[in-house]
Amino acid sequence: MKKLHIALLGMAILLLASCKEEVEKPKVIYDAANKGKGTAKIDSTQVAIADLPIQMEGTSYLIHPIADLRVYERGAKARYGSSSVIDLSFTISNYGENEITGYLQNLKFQRIDSDSISTLTDKPALILTATYLKSVSERAKKQVMVYTMFDMDTNKDGKLDTSDIKSLYLSDISGKKFTKISTNFHELIDWNLIESKNRLYFRTVEDTNKNGQFDKNDVVHYSYVDLSNVEWKVSSYEPI
């Protein structure tokens, strides 16, 4: 019995060691990325639906969140055949104060006095947040949306998900002027609006050692965009 206990303990130690040595899946596969092939394929088997439209306070546009229908399977398999219950979630987004969140494939925009609906992007995307900068509208008379999203299949697994590199985009409230302001293959860390200057500050990290991961050996970039300008020009600054 004592020998069995020692053997089991040894197996546990080996298993723990192997887990520690497991290498995290890289966010970037450079041999393919350098060829410029970073577009994920659209899954034609998914069923896209829209949530009810949202109107940001003080704007003249409805925003329609678009995503795949969420299907959940629960229940255990029966002895003969399969017995399970399929749950459908028709809610694909959440709306807080001036912000839409979710795992969205797109957003569509509709002026309140029109039946015409336009699409934010015609490329595969996974949008996490869409934030209306209400204070900029009040101060600079410009109605701006900020998006955190995934737009490239950087790890080459054939899909867009949170294992890819996160990017930062802007548009006006109509969805037009959709502009990427973070650099390709730079991971977005965070962003912050300084209302007094109408500036959107953000940080990204660059995988300078090209190991496919973002770690302490990589370089953090500090940037901002003056939202009061007609052109959204990205400027760098050095706080360190």
C-alpha positions in Angstrom: 0.0 0.0 0.0 2.9 2.3 0.8 4.5 1.6 -2.6 1.2 2.4 -4.3 1.0 5.7 -2.4 4.5 6.7 -3.5 3.8 5.8 -7.1 0.6 7.9 -7.2 2.5 10.8 -5.6 5.2 10.5 -8.2 2.7 10.5 -11.0 1.0 13.6 -9.6 4.4 15.4 -9.4 5.1 14.5 -13.1 1.7 15.7 -14.2 2.1 19.0 -12.3 5.5 19.6 -13.9 4.2 18.9 -17.4 1.4 21.4 -16.9 3.9 24.1 -15.8 6.0 23.3 -18.9 3.0 23.6 -21.3 3.6 26.5 -23.7 0.8 29.0 -24.1 -0.6 29.0 -27.6 0.9 32.0 -29.6 -1.3 34.8 -30.6 0.7 35.4 -33.8 2.0 32.8 -36.4 4.6 34.8 -38.3 5.4 32.5 -41.1 1.8 32.9 -42.4 1.2 36.4 -41.1 4.1 37.8 -43.0 2.5 36.7 -46.2 -0.4 39.0 -45.5 -3.0 36.2 -45.0 -4.9 37.1 -41.9 -8.5 36.9 -42.9 -10.8 34.4 -41.2 -13.5 32.5 -43.1 -17.1 33.1 -42.4 -18.9 30.1 -41.0 -21.8 29.6 -43.4 -23.5 27.1 -41.1 -24.2 29.8 -38.5 -27.5 31.7 -38.3 -27.1 35.4 -37.9 -29.7 37.4 -36.0 -30.1 41.0 -34.8 -31.0 42.4 -31.4 -33.5 45.1 -31.2 -32.1 48.5 -32.2 -30.4 50.9 -29.8 -30.4 54.7 -30.0 -27.6 56.5 -28.2 -28.9 59.5 -26.3 -28.7 62.7 -28.4 -28.1 60.9 -31.7 -30.1 60.5 -34.9 -29.2 56.9 -35.6 -30.4 53.4 -34.6 -27.7 50.8 -34.0 -28.6 47.1 -34.8 -26.2 44.6 -33.2 -25.6 41.5 -35.4 -24.2 38.1 -34.2 -24.7 34.4 -34.6 -27.6 32.7 -32.9 -26.3 31.1 -29.7 -27.1 27.4 -29.4 -26.4 25.4 -26.2 -26.7 21.6 -25.7 -27.3 20.3 -22.3 -28.3 16.9 -20.8 -26.6 13.5 -20.8 -26.6 10.9 -23.5 -29.1 8.1 -23.0 -28.0 4.5 -23.0 -29.6 4.0 -26.5 -29.1 6.9 -28.9 -28.7 10.5 -27.8 -31.0 12.4 -25.5 -30.3 16.2 -25.0 -32.1 19.5 -24.8 -31.2 22.4 -27.1 -31.3 25.8 -25.6 -31.4 28.9 -27.8 -30.3 32.4 -26.6 -31.7 35.1 -28.8 -30.0 37.8 -26.8 -26.6 38.6 -28.4 -25.6 41.9 -26.8 -25.9 43.9 -23.7 -26.4 47.7 -23.4 -25.0 49.8 -20.7 -24.5 53.6 -20.5 -23.5 54.6 -24.0 -21.9 51.1 -24.6 -22.9 47.9 -26.4 -21.0 44.8 -25.5 -21.1 41.2 -26.7 -19.4 38.9 -29.3 -20.8 40.7 -32.3 -20.1 40.0 -36.0 -21.2 43.4 -37.1 -23.3 46.5 -36.4 -25.8 48.1 -38.7 -26.8 51.8 -38.7 -30.1 53.4 -39.6 -31.0 57.1 -39.5 -34.2 57.6 -37.6 -35.9 59.3 -40.5 -34.9 56.6 -43.1 -35.6 53.0 -43.8 -32.1 52.5 -45.3 -29.6 50.4 -43.2 -25.9 50.5 -43.7 -23.2 48.0 -42.5 -20.2 48.9 -40.3 -17.8 46.5 -42.1 -17.9 44.0 -44.9 -15.0 42.0 -43.5 -15.1 39.2 -40.8 -14.9 40.8 -37.4 -15.6 40.0 -33.7 -16.6 43.2 -31.9 -16.4 43.2 -28.1 -17.4 46.8 -27.3 -18.9 49.7 -29.2 -18.8 52.9 -27.1 -20.4 56.2 -27.9 -18.3 59.2 -26.7 -21.1 61.4 -25.5 -18.9 64.0 -23.9 -17.0 64.5 -27.1 -20.3 65.2 -28.9 -21.1 67.8 -26.3 -17.7 69.5 -26.3 -16.4 69.1 -29.8 -19.7 68.6 -31.7 -18.5 65.3 -33.1 -20.3 62.1 -32.6 -17.7 59.4 -32.3 -17.9 55.6 -31.7 -15.0 53.6 -30.3 -14.7 49.8 -31.0 -12.5 47.1 -29.4 -12.5 44.1 -31.7 -10.7 41.3 -33.5 -10.2 41.8 -37.2 -7.4 39.4 -38.2 -6.9 35.7 -37.6 -3.4 36.2 -36.3 -2.9 32.8 -34.8 -4.0 31.1 -38.0 -6.6 28.7 -36.6 -9.2 29.7 -39.2 -11.5 31.8 -36.9 -11.7 35.1 -35.1 -11.8 34.8 -31.3 -10.2 36.1 -28.1 -7.0 34.2 -28.9 -6.2 36.6 -31.7 -4.8 40.2 -31.4 -7.3 42.9 -30.2 -7.5 46.1 -32.2 -9.0 49.6 -31.8 -11.2 51.3 -34.3 -13.2 54.6 -34.6 -16.2 55.6 -36.6 -18.8 58.4 -36.6 -22.2 57.7 -35.2 -23.5 56.7 -38.6 -20.9 53.9 -38.8 -19.1 55.7 -41.6 -15.4 56.7 -41.5 -14.7 53.3 -39.9 -10.9 53.6 -39.2 -8.4 51.4 -37.5 -6.1 53.4 -35.2 -4.1 50.6 -33.7 -1.2 49.1 -35.7 -1.5 45.7 -37.3 0.0 43.0 -35.0 0.1 45.3 -32.0 -2.1 44.1 -29.1 -4.5 46.7 -27.6 -3.9 47.0 -23.9 -6.5 49.7 -23.0 -7.8 53.1 -24.0 -9.0 56.2 -22.1 -10.8 59.4 -23.1 -9.4 62.7 -21.7 -12.5 64.9 -22.1 -10.8 68.2 -21.4 -8.5 67.7 -24.5 -10.9 65.6 -26.6 -8.2 63.1 -26.9 -8.4 59.3 -27.0 -5.3 57.8 -25.4 -4.4 54.2 -25.9 -1.6 51.7 -25.3 -0.5 48.7 -27.4 2.2 46.2 -27.1 4.4 45.0 -29.9 5.9 41.5 -30.0 9.4 42.8 -30.7 11.1 39.5 -30.1 8.8 37.7 -32.5 8.0 34.7 -30.2 4.3 35.0 -30.8 3.5 36.1 -27.3 3.3 39.4 -25.5 5.5 39.5 -22.4 7.8 41.8 -20.4 10.5 41.7 -23.1 8.2 43.4 -25.6 7.7 47.1 -26.3 4.7 49.1 -25.1 3.6 52.0 -27.4 1.7 55.0 -26.2 -0.5 56.9 -28.6 -3.4 59.3 -28.8 -5.9 60.7 -31.4 -7.3 64.3 -31.3 -10.9 63.6 -31.9 -11.7 67.3 -32.5 -9.7 67.2 -35.8 -11.3 66.3 -39.1 -8.6 63.6 -39.7 -8.0 61.0 -37.0 -4.3 61.1 -37.0 -2.5 58.9 -34.5 0.3 60.6 -32.6 2.9 58.9 -30.4 4.1 60.2 -27.0 6.7 59.0 -24.5 5.6 59.1 -20.8 8.6 57.0 -19.7 
